Amino acid sequence: MRNAVHRGVGLSAAALIIAALVYGGVSAQERRTAEAKAAACNSLKDESACGGREDCSWITASVDHKTNKEKRRAYCRSKPKSKAKAKT
């Protein structure tokens, strides 16, 4: 009887360890796929990099005509997503 209890505890501990290792492998796989995503448009600082993507648009710098000073820097932003047509 005592041997059967020890065997059951040992098997359940082994199953727990295997489940933890399998879950750790899946979680590492998810992290790898998350790293493969493209950079966000607002993180791009170069006009050529921004213009090369279809989902981004380059906003030119705003310059004050009187002082010829830059009011706002040029930046990249994501294009607005098209709205889905409502079903009627």
Gaussian input, Z-matrix of N, CA and C with variables (Angstrom, degrees):
# hf/3-21g

backbone

0 1
 N
 C     1     B1
 C     2     B2     1     A1
 N     3     B3     2     A2     1     D1
 C     4     B4     3     A3     2     D2
 C     5     B5     4     A4     3     D3
 N     6     B6     5     A5     4     D4
 C     7     B7     6     A6     5     D5
 C     8     B8     7     A7     6     D6
 N     9     B9     8     A8     7     D7
 C    10    B10     9     A9     8     D8
 C    11    B11    10    A10     9     D9
 N    12    B12    11    A11    10    D10
 C    13    B13    12    A12    11    D11
 C    14    B14    13    A13    12    D12
 N    15    B15    14    A14    13    D13
 C    16    B16    15    A15    14    D14
 C    17    B17    16    A16    15    D15
 N    18    B18    17    A17    16    D16
 C    19    B19    18    A18    17    D17
 C    20    B20    19    A19    18    D18
 N    21    B21    20    A20    19    D19
 C    22    B22    21    A21    20    D20
 C    23    B23    22    A22    21    D21
 N    24    B24    23    A23    22    D22
 C    25    B25    24    A24    23    D23
 C    26    B26    25    A25    24    D24
 N    27    B27    26    A26    25    D25
 C    28    B28    27    A27    26    D26
 C    29    B29    28    A28    27    D27
 N    30    B30    29    A29    28    D28
 C    31    B31    30    A30    29    D29
 C    32    B32    31    A31    30    D30
 N    33    B33    32    A32    31    D31
 C    34    B34    33    A33    32    D32
 C    35    B35    34    A34    33    D33
 N    36    B36    35    A35    34    D34
 C    37    B37    36    A36    35    D35
 C    38    B38    37    A37    36    D36
 N    39    B39    38    A38    37    D37
 C    40    B40    39    A39    38    D38
 C    41    B41    40    A40    39    D39
 N    42    B42    41    A41    40    D40
 C    43    B43    42    A42    41    D41
 C    44    B44    43    A43    42    D42
 N    45    B45    44    A44    43    D43
 C    46    B46    45    A45    44    D44
 C    47    B47    46    A46    45    D45
 N    48    B48    47    A47    46    D46
 C    49    B49    48    A48    47    D47
 C    50    B50    49    A49    48    D48
 N    51    B51    50    A50    49    D49
 C    52    B52    51    A51    50    D50
 C    53    B53    52    A52    51    D51
 N    54    B54    53    A53    52    D52
 C    55    B55    54    A54    53    D53
 C    56    B56    55    A55    54    D54
 N    57    B57    56    A56    55    D55
 C    58    B58    57    A57    56    D56
 C    59    B59    58    A58    57    D57
 N    60    B60    59    A59    58    D58
 C    61    B61    60    A60    59    D59
 C    62    B62    61    A61    60    D60
 N    63    B63    62    A62    61    D61
 C    64    B64    63    A63    62    D62
 C    65    B65    64    A64    63    D63
 N    66    B66    65    A65    64    D64
 C    67    B67    66    A66    65    D65
 C    68    B68    67    A67    66    D66
 N    69    B69    68    A68    67    D67
 C    70    B70    69    A69    68    D68
 C    71    B71    70    A70    69    D69
 N    72    B72    71    A71    70    D70
 C    73    B73    72    A72    71    D71
 C    74    B74    73    A73    72    D72
 N    75    B75    74    A74    73    D73
 C    76    B76    75    A75    74    D74
 C    77    B77    76    A76    75    D75
 N    78    B78    77    A77    76    D76
 C    79    B79    78    A78    77    D77
 C    80    B80    79    A79    78    D78
 N    81    B81    80    A80    79    D79
 C    82    B82    81    A81    80    D80
 C    83    B83    82    A82    81    D81
 N    84    B84    83    A83    82    D82
 C    85    B85    84    A84    83    D83
 C    86    B86    85    A85    84    D84
 N    87    B87    86    A86    85    D85
 C    88    B88    87    A87    86    D86
 C    89    B89    88    A88    87    D87
 N    90    B90    89    A89    88    D88
 C    91    B91    90    A90    89    D89
 C    92    B92    91    A91    90    D90
 N    93    B93    92    A92    91    D91
 C    94    B94    93    A93    92    D92
 C    95    B95    94    A94    93    D93
 N    96    B96    95    A95    94    D94
 C    97    B97    96    A96    95    D95
 C    98    B98    97    A97    96    D96
 N    99    B99    98    A98    97    D97
 C   100   B100    99    A99    98    D98
 C   101   B101   100   A100    99    D99
 N   102   B102   101   A101   100   D100
 C   103   B103   102   A102   101   D101
 C   104   B104   103   A103   102   D102
 N   105   B105   104   A104   103   D103
 C   106   B106   105   A105   104   D104
 C   107   B107   106   A106   105   D105
 N   108   B108   107   A107   106   D106
 C   109   B109   108   A108   107   D107
 C   110   B110   109   A109   108   D108
 N   111   B111   110   A110   109   D109
 C   112   B112   111   A111   110   D110
 C   113   B113   112   A112   111   D111
 N   114   B114   113   A113   112   D112
 C   115   B115   114   A114   113   D113
 C   116   B116   115   A115   114   D114
 N   117   B117   116   A116   115   D115
 C   118   B118   117   A117   116   D116
 C   119   B119   118   A118   117   D117
 N   120   B120   119   A119   118   D118
 C   121   B121   120   A120   119   D119
 C   122   B122   121   A121   120   D120
 N   123   B123   122   A122   121   D121
 C   124   B124   123   A123   122   D122
 C   125   B125   124   A124   123   D123
 N   126   B126   125   A125   124   D124
 C   127   B127   126   A126   125   D125
 C   128   B128   127   A127   126   D126
 N   129   B129   128   A128   127   D127
 C   130   B130   129   A129   128   D128
 C   131   B131   130   A130   129   D129
 N   132   B132   131   A131   130   D130
 C   133   B133   132   A132   131   D131
 C   134   B134   133   A133   132   D132
 N   135   B135   134   A134   133   D133
 C   136   B136   135   A135   134   D134
 C   137   B137   136   A136   135   D135
 N   138   B138   137   A137   136   D136
 C   139   B139   138   A138   137   D137
 C   140   B140   139   A139   138   D138
 N   141   B141   140   A140   139   D139
 C   142   B142   141   A141   140   D140
 C   143   B143   142   A142   141   D141
 N   144   B144   143   A143   142   D142
 C   145   B145   144   A144   143   D143
 C   146   B146   145   A145   144   D144
 N   147   B147   146   A146   145   D145
 C   148   B148   147   A147   146   D146
 C   149   B149   148   A148   147   D147
 N   150   B150   149   A149   148   D148
 C   151   B151   150   A150   149   D149
 C   152   B152   151   A151   150   D150
 N   153   B153   152   A152   151   D151
 C   154   B154   153   A153   152   D152
 C   155   B155   154   A154   153   D153
 N   156   B156   155   A155   154   D154
 C   157   B157   156   A156   155   D155
 C   158   B158   157   A157   156   D156
 N   159   B159   158   A158   157   D157
 C   160   B160   159   A159   158   D158
 C   161   B161   160   A160   159   D159
 N   162   B162   161   A161   160   D160
 C   163   B163   162   A162   161   D161
 C   164   B164   163   A163   162   D162
 N   165   B165   164   A164   163   D163
 C   166   B166   165   A165   164   D164
 C   167   B167   166   A166   165   D165
 N   168   B168   167   A167   166   D166
 C   169   B169   168   A168   167   D167
 C   170   B170   169   A169   168   D168
 N   171   B171   170   A170   169   D169
 C   172   B172   171   A171   170   D170
 C   173   B173   172   A172   171   D171
 N   174   B174   173   A173   172   D172
 C   175   B175   174   A174   173   D173
 C   176   B176   175   A175   174   D174
 N   177   B177   176   A176   175   D175
 C   178   B178   177   A177   176   D176
 C   179   B179   178   A178   177   D177
 N   180   B180   179   A179   178   D178
 C   181   B181   180   A180   179   D179
 C   182   B182   181   A181   180   D180
 N   183   B183   182   A182   181   D181
 C   184   B184   183   A183   182   D182
 C   185   B185   184   A184   183   D183
 N   186   B186   185   A185   184   D184
 C   187   B187   186   A186   185   D185
 C   188   B188   187   A187   186   D186
 N   189   B189   188   A188   187   D187
 C   190   B190   189   A189   188   D188
 C   191   B191   190   A190   189   D189
 N   192   B192   191   A191   190   D190
 C   193   B193   192   A192   191   D191
 C   194   B194   193   A193   192   D192
 N   195   B195   194   A194   193   D193
 C   196   B196   195   A195   194   D194
 C   197   B197   196   A196   195   D195
 N   198   B198   197   A197   196   D196
 C   199   B199   198   A198   197   D197
 C   200   B200   199   A199   198   D198
 N   201   B201   200   A200   199   D199
 C   202   B202   201   A201   200   D200
 C   203   B203   202   A202   201   D201
 N   204   B204   203   A203   202   D202
 C   205   B205   204   A204   203   D203
 C   206   B206   205   A205   204   D204
 N   207   B207   206   A206   205   D205
 C   208   B208   207   A207   206   D206
 C   209   B209   208   A208   207   D207
 N   210   B210   209   A209   208   D208
 C   211   B211   210   A210   209   D209
 C   212   B212   211   A211   210   D210
 N   213   B213   212   A212   211   D211
 C   214   B214   213   A213   212   D212
 C   215   B215   214   A214   213   D213
 N   216   B216   215   A215   214   D214
 C   217   B217   216   A216   215   D215
 C   218   B218   217   A217   216   D216
 N   219   B219   218   A218   217   D217
 C   220   B220   219   A219   218   D218
 C   221   B221   220   A220   219   D219
 N   222   B222   221   A221   220   D220
 C   223   B223   222   A222   221   D221
 C   224   B224   223   A223   222   D222
 N   225   B225   224   A224   223   D223
 C   226   B226   225   A225   224   D224
 C   227   B227   226   A226   225   D225
 N   228   B228   227   A227   226   D226
 C   229   B229   228   A228   227   D227
 C   230   B230   229   A229   228   D228
 N   231   B231   230   A230   229   D229
 C   232   B232   231   A231   230   D230
 C   233   B233   232   A232   231   D231
 N   234   B234   233   A233   232   D232
 C   235   B235   234   A234   233   D233
 C   236   B236   235   A235   234   D234
 N   237   B237   236   A236   235   D235
 C   238   B238   237   A237   236   D236
 C   239   B239   238   A238   237   D237
 N   240   B240   239   A239   238   D238
 C   241   B241   240   A240   239   D239
 C   242   B242   241   A241   240   D240
 N   243   B243   242   A242   241   D241
 C   244   B244   243   A243   242   D242
 C   245   B245   244   A244   243   D243
 N   246   B246   245   A245   244   D244
 C   247   B247   246   A246   245   D245
 C   248   B248   247   A247   246   D246
 N   249   B249   248   A248   247   D247
 C   250   B250   249   A249   248   D248
 C   251   B251   250   A250   249   D249
 N   252   B252   251   A251   250   D250
 C   253   B253   252   A252   251   D251
 C   254   B254   253   A253   252   D252
 N   255   B255   254   A254   253   D253
 C   256   B256   255   A255   254   D254
 C   257   B257   256   A256   255   D255
 N   258   B258   257   A257   256   D256
 C   259   B259   258   A258   257   D257
 C   260   B260   259   A259   258   D258
 N   261   B261   260   A260   259   D259
 C   262   B262   261   A261   260   D260
 C   263   B263   262   A262   261   D261

   B1=1.4534
   B2=1.5236
   B3=1.2995
   B4=1.4639
   B5=1.5264
   B6=1.3131
   B7=1.4567
   B8=1.5337
   B9=1.3045
   B10=1.4603
   B11=1.5311
   B12=1.3190
   B13=1.4661
   B14=1.5178
   B15=1.3178
   B16=1.4663
   B17=1.5323
   B18=1.3212
   B19=1.4584
   B20=1.5342
   B21=1.3214
   B22=1.4711
   B23=1.5229
   B24=1.3303
   B25=1.4622
   B26=1.5300
   B27=1.3048
   B28=1.4673
   B29=1.5176
   B30=1.3305
   B31=1.4632
   B32=1.5296
   B33=1.3287
   B34=1.4630
   B35=1.5336
   B36=1.3207
   B37=1.4638
   B38=1.5271
   B39=1.3167
   B40=1.4636
   B41=1.5289
   B42=1.3159
   B43=1.4633
   B44=1.5217
   B45=1.3275
   B46=1.4553
   B47=1.5266
   B48=1.3108
   B49=1.4649
   B50=1.5232
   B51=1.3192
   B52=1.4688
   B53=1.5306
   B54=1.3254
   B55=1.4650
   B56=1.5247
   B57=1.3154
   B58=1.4670
   B59=1.5167
   B60=1.3253
   B61=1.4589
   B62=1.5280
   B63=1.3200
   B64=1.4615
   B65=1.5262
   B66=1.3133
   B67=1.4587
   B68=1.5318
   B69=1.3038
   B70=1.4595
   B71=1.5118
   B72=1.2964
   B73=1.4585
   B74=1.5139
   B75=1.3130
   B76=1.4583
   B77=1.5166
   B78=1.3065
   B79=1.4578
   B80=1.5266
   B81=1.3135
   B82=1.4643
   B83=1.5174
   B84=1.3151
   B85=1.4617
   B86=1.5251
   B87=1.3248
   B88=1.4614
   B89=1.5207
   B90=1.3162
   B91=1.4650
   B92=1.5197
   B93=1.3224
   B94=1.4658
   B95=1.5248
   B96=1.3288
   B97=1.4565
   B98=1.5227
   B99=1.3193
   B100=1.4539
   B101=1.5282
   B102=1.3182
   B103=1.4545
   B104=1.5219
   B105=1.3100
   B106=1.4507
   B107=1.5282
   B108=1.3355
   B109=1.4537
   B110=1.5235
   B111=1.3183
   B112=1.4635
   B113=1.5333
   B114=1.3304
   B115=1.4494
   B116=1.5291
   B117=1.3157
   B118=1.4569
   B119=1.5207
   B120=1.3125
   B121=1.4677
   B122=1.5254
   B123=1.3237
   B124=1.4576
   B125=1.5330
   B126=1.3034
   B127=1.4647
   B128=1.5270
   B129=1.3335
   B130=1.4616
   B131=1.5227
   B132=1.3312
   B133=1.4607
   B134=1.5255
   B135=1.3107
   B136=1.4582
   B137=1.5264
   B138=1.3220
   B139=1.4627
   B140=1.5210
   B141=1.3284
   B142=1.4631
   B143=1.5283
   B144=1.3281
   B145=1.4679
   B146=1.5248
   B147=1.3103
   B148=1.4651
   B149=1.5263
   B150=1.3194
   B151=1.4584
   B152=1.5129
   B153=1.3105
   B154=1.4584
   B155=1.5117
   B156=1.2986
   B157=1.4636
   B158=1.5191
   B159=1.3160
   B160=1.4583
   B161=1.5256
   B162=1.3140
   B163=1.4553
   B164=1.5276
   B165=1.3477
   B166=1.4550
   B167=1.5223
   B168=1.3303
   B169=1.4633
   B170=1.5256
   B171=1.3372
   B172=1.4590
   B173=1.5270
   B174=1.3178
   B175=1.4555
   B176=1.5257
   B177=1.3345
   B178=1.4672
   B179=1.5261
   B180=1.3077
   B181=1.4603
   B182=1.5244
   B183=1.3102
   B184=1.4530
   B185=1.5294
   B186=1.3575
   B187=1.4607
   B188=1.5237
   B189=1.3209
   B190=1.4606
   B191=1.5211
   B192=1.3339
   B193=1.4627
   B194=1.5264
   B195=1.3085
   B196=1.4717
   B197=1.5202
   B198=1.3250
   B199=1.4642
   B200=1.5208
   B201=1.3134
   B202=1.4685
   B203=1.5315
   B204=1.3154
   B205=1.4639
   B206=1.5264
   B207=1.3045
   B208=1.4605
   B209=1.5307
   B210=1.3329
   B211=1.4644
   B212=1.5239
   B213=1.3261
   B214=1.4582
   B215=1.5191
   B216=1.3011
   B217=1.4695
   B218=1.5181
   B219=1.3129
   B220=1.4637
   B221=1.5293
   B222=1.3357
   B223=1.4542
   B224=1.5185
   B225=1.2996
   B226=1.4549
   B227=1.5292
   B228=1.3239
   B229=1.4675
   B230=1.5163
   B231=1.3018
   B232=1.4616
   B233=1.5239
   B234=1.3191
   B235=1.4590
   B236=1.5210
   B237=1.3323
   B238=1.4633
   B239=1.5183
   B240=1.2955
   B241=1.4582
   B242=1.5200
   B243=1.3118
   B244=1.4593
   B245=1.5289
   B246=1.3143
   B247=1.4619
   B248=1.5272
   B249=1.2960
   B250=1.4626
   B251=1.5205
   B252=1.3151
   B253=1.4622
   B254=1.5295
   B255=1.3148
   B256=1.4567
   B257=1.5313
   B258=1.3013
   B259=1.4595
   B260=1.5197
   B261=1.3129
   B262=1.4692
   B263=1.5030
   A1=110.74
   A2=115.45
   A3=120.45
   A4=110.18
   A5=117.85
   A6=122.76
   A7=110.51
   A8=117.91
   A9=122.23
   A10=110.91
   A11=117.84
   A12=122.09
   A13=109.58
   A14=117.14
   A15=121.15
   A16=110.91
   A17=116.44
   A18=120.59
   A19=110.05
   A20=117.21
   A21=121.60
   A22=111.65
   A23=116.92
   A24=120.87
   A25=109.92
   A26=116.45
   A27=120.45
   A28=112.20
   A29=116.69
   A30=120.58
   A31=111.86
   A32=116.26
   A33=118.06
   A34=110.99
   A35=117.73
   A36=120.56
   A37=110.47
   A38=117.14
   A39=120.78
   A40=110.47
   A41=117.27
   A42=120.73
   A43=110.94
   A44=116.44
   A45=120.74
   A46=111.55
   A47=117.24
   A48=121.96
   A49=110.66
   A50=116.66
   A51=120.38
   A52=110.53
   A53=117.08
   A54=120.65
   A55=110.78
   A56=117.77
   A57=121.06
   A58=110.81
   A59=117.78
   A60=120.59
   A61=111.34
   A62=116.36
   A63=120.07
   A64=109.79
   A65=118.30
   A66=121.84
   A67=110.84
   A68=117.91
   A69=121.67
   A70=111.43
   A71=118.18
   A72=121.98
   A73=111.99
   A74=117.48
   A75=121.33
   A76=109.68
   A77=117.07
   A78=120.83
   A79=110.34
   A80=118.60
   A81=121.52
   A82=110.06
   A83=117.92
   A84=121.81
   A85=110.18
   A86=117.66
   A87=121.34
   A88=110.74
   A89=117.93
   A90=121.27
   A91=110.92
   A92=118.00
   A93=121.15
   A94=110.69
   A95=117.49
   A96=119.53
   A97=110.84
   A98=118.41
   A99=121.14
   A100=110.85
   A101=118.13
   A102=121.35
   A103=111.99
   A104=118.19
   A105=122.04
   A106=113.02
   A107=119.09
   A108=121.64
   A109=110.21
   A110=115.90
   A111=121.86
   A112=109.77
   A113=115.19
   A114=120.78
   A115=110.22
   A116=116.02
   A117=120.42
   A118=109.58
   A119=116.10
   A120=120.41
   A121=111.89
   A122=117.51
   A123=118.96
   A124=113.22
   A125=118.72
   A126=120.79
   A127=111.99
   A128=117.60
   A129=121.14
   A130=109.86
   A131=116.95
   A132=121.87
   A133=112.57
   A134=118.05
   A135=122.48
   A136=109.60
   A137=117.06
   A138=121.23
   A139=112.01
   A140=117.39
   A141=119.68
   A142=111.59
   A143=116.74
   A144=119.80
   A145=110.51
   A146=115.90
   A147=120.45
   A148=110.52
   A149=116.97
   A150=121.08
   A151=113.04
   A152=117.05
   A153=121.26
   A154=113.65
   A155=117.11
   A156=121.10
   A157=110.60
   A158=116.60
   A159=121.38
   A160=112.71
   A161=117.62
   A162=120.25
   A163=113.27
   A164=117.80
   A165=121.76
   A166=110.55
   A167=115.82
   A168=120.40
   A169=108.66
   A170=116.44
   A171=123.14
   A172=108.92
   A173=116.73
   A174=123.04
   A175=107.21
   A176=116.74
   A177=120.35
   A178=110.95
   A179=115.06
   A180=121.12
   A181=110.00
   A182=115.47
   A183=121.54
   A184=107.86
   A185=116.55
   A186=121.77
   A187=109.39
   A188=116.23
   A189=121.68
   A190=108.05
   A191=117.66
   A192=121.45
   A193=112.50
   A194=118.16
   A195=120.83
   A196=111.51
   A197=116.27
   A198=120.11
   A199=113.09
   A200=117.40
   A201=123.21
   A202=112.75
   A203=116.64
   A204=121.27
   A205=109.07
   A206=114.26
   A207=121.00
   A208=109.71
   A209=116.34
   A210=120.45
   A211=111.00
   A212=114.81
   A213=120.11
   A214=108.25
   A215=116.16
   A216=121.43
   A217=110.98
   A218=115.22
   A219=120.38
   A220=108.11
   A221=116.44
   A222=120.25
   A223=110.55
   A224=114.80
   A225=122.42
   A226=108.41
   A227=116.01
   A228=118.97
   A229=109.41
   A230=115.27
   A231=118.74
   A232=109.66
   A233=115.20
   A234=120.80
   A235=108.34
   A236=116.95
   A237=118.69
   A238=110.65
   A239=115.51
   A240=120.60
   A241=109.39
   A242=116.29
   A243=119.78
   A244=109.09
   A245=114.47
   A246=120.05
   A247=109.74
   A248=115.93
   A249=120.71
   A250=108.96
   A251=116.15
   A252=120.16
   A253=109.59
   A254=115.08
   A255=120.05
   A256=109.64
   A257=116.14
   A258=121.26
   A259=109.14
   A260=116.09
   A261=119.55
   A262=111.26
   D1=-45.96
   D2=-178.11
   D3=-64.73
   D4=-36.67
   D5=179.52
   D6=-65.31
   D7=-37.75
   D8=179.92
   D9=-67.61
   D10=-37.25
   D11=178.75
   D12=-66.50
   D13=-44.91
   D14=178.74
   D15=-62.66
   D16=-40.04
   D17=179.32
   D18=-64.72
   D19=-41.57
   D20=179.22
   D21=-64.69
   D22=-41.57
   D23=178.61
   D24=-66.74
   D25=-41.10
   D26=178.99
   D27=-64.05
   D28=-42.80
   D29=178.72
   D30=-65.67
   D31=-40.21
   D32=179.69
   D33=-69.11
   D34=-34.70
   D35=176.43
   D36=-66.36
   D37=-41.24
   D38=178.23
   D39=-64.94
   D40=-40.57
   D41=178.35
   D42=-64.23
   D43=-37.99
   D44=177.81
   D45=-64.32
   D46=-42.81
   D47=179.59
   D48=-65.13
   D49=-42.86
   D50=179.22
   D51=-64.44
   D52=-41.58
   D53=178.48
   D54=-63.03
   D55=-39.77
   D56=178.98
   D57=-65.69
   D58=-39.87
   D59=179.07
   D60=-67.33
   D61=-40.50
   D62=179.37
   D63=-65.46
   D64=-43.97
   D65=179.59
   D66=-64.17
   D67=-37.79
   D68=177.15
   D69=-64.25
   D70=-37.28
   D71=177.14
   D72=-67.15
   D73=-38.52
   D74=178.63
   D75=-68.08
   D76=-42.12
   D77=-178.98
   D78=-65.70
   D79=-37.15
   D80=177.20
   D81=-67.07
   D82=-36.57
   D83=177.80
   D84=-64.43
   D85=-40.83
   D86=178.81
   D87=-64.16
   D88=-38.55
   D89=178.38
   D90=-64.20
   D91=-38.92
   D92=179.56
   D93=-64.50
   D94=-41.00
   D95=179.99
   D96=-70.55
   D97=-31.43
   D98=178.48
   D99=-69.32
   D100=-32.13
   D101=-179.98
   D102=-72.23
   D103=-21.41
   D104=-176.10
   D105=-79.82
   D106=-4.20
   D107=-178.88
   D108=-68.21
   D109=150.78
   D110=179.44
   D111=-71.50
   D112=156.47
   D113=179.96
   D114=-67.50
   D115=148.86
   D116=177.99
   D117=-68.75
   D118=150.11
   D119=-177.49
   D120=-60.30
   D121=-39.23
   D122=-176.92
   D123=-71.20
   D124=-7.22
   D125=177.41
   D126=-92.49
   D127=-9.19
   D128=-179.71
   D129=-80.84
   D130=131.62
   D131=-177.35
   D132=-110.40
   D133=-3.33
   D134=-175.36
   D135=-113.66
   D136=135.08
   D137=-177.45
   D138=-64.72
   D139=-37.74
   D140=-178.97
   D141=-68.16
   D142=-36.60
   D143=177.95
   D144=-68.61
   D145=-38.20
   D146=-179.94
   D147=-70.99
   D148=-42.95
   D149=-178.40
   D150=-69.80
   D151=-20.97
   D152=-179.84
   D153=-75.43
   D154=-12.83
   D155=-179.15
   D156=-104.76
   D157=143.10
   D158=-178.05
   D159=-77.57
   D160=-24.26
   D161=-175.81
   D162=-93.82
   D163=5.48
   D164=-178.64
   D165=-122.46
   D166=153.52
   D167=174.58
   D168=-135.22
   D169=144.51
   D170=-177.54
   D171=-94.51
   D172=126.84
   D173=177.53
   D174=-103.00
   D175=122.07
   D176=-176.39
   D177=-73.57
   D178=162.10
   D179=-178.97
   D180=-69.07
   D181=147.19
   D182=177.34
   D183=-98.13
   D184=123.87
   D185=-175.25
   D186=-117.76
   D187=135.16
   D188=175.55
   D189=-76.44
   D190=124.34
   D191=-175.57
   D192=-71.25
   D193=-29.37
   D194=-178.40
   D195=-72.90
   D196=-46.97
   D197=-175.41
   D198=-99.77
   D199=-9.97
   D200=-175.70
   D201=58.10
   D202=28.11
   D203=176.95
   D204=-101.88
   D205=150.75
   D206=-179.13
   D207=-77.62
   D208=120.39
   D209=177.06
   D210=-79.92
   D211=-42.60
   D212=-177.38
   D213=-141.27
   D214=137.72
   D215=-179.87
   D216=-70.02
   D217=158.22
   D218=173.52
   D219=-73.46
   D220=147.72
   D221=-178.57
   D222=-152.56
   D223=168.20
   D224=179.00
   D225=-111.18
   D226=139.39
   D227=176.77
   D228=-140.72
   D229=163.63
   D230=-178.96
   D231=-81.57
   D232=146.42
   D233=178.73
   D234=-73.61
   D235=148.62
   D236=177.81
   D237=-65.62
   D238=142.55
   D239=-179.95
   D240=-80.21
   D241=142.56
   D242=-179.45
   D243=-70.77
   D244=140.99
   D245=-179.61
   D246=-78.36
   D247=141.36
   D248=177.65
   D249=-75.71
   D250=141.82
   D251=179.98
   D252=-68.30
   D253=136.16
   D254=-179.88
   D255=-74.95
   D256=138.01
   D257=178.08
   D258=-81.59
   D259=131.82
   D260=179.83
   D261=-120.33

